[in-house]
């Protein structure tokens, strides 16, 4: 195996770091199967809305998920290809 000494792996390391939390990993795994709003996510996980919202904000800020507004609801989906590959490999 050859090593690419010029590749920094910064983006990849950031995605792995964010997905390293079990709640965020569950959220991304669920969102890989279908778009969901925050209420559906926190009901499925059995966690407080504030907790789920904090994790969604971090995932969104890191470019792993994206939210689309539909009236008063925001539906989230995974937009990061590396995150999708990680989820499908586990």
Phi, psi and omega in degrees: 000129178266144178259137176269100185290344181269340181284132185269335180060024182293312181296317180297317179296323180294316178298315180297321179296315181293320180283355181289352178265131184302323180294315180294324178297318177296317180299311182295320178299317178295319181287343175288337180271328177192157175291145179216157171266169186297323181297315180297320181296311183289331175292318180294321182276342182070032181244158176297149181301321181299319179296312180296319180298322178296317179293320177297320180298317179294315178299322179290316180297331180271002176077022180271323177236167178220144178251137176243125181283134176227091186069239180268352181261154172242125179258127184259147176213159180276130180242352182268119183296323179296318178298319177298317179296319180298313182297318182289342181271352180253000000 
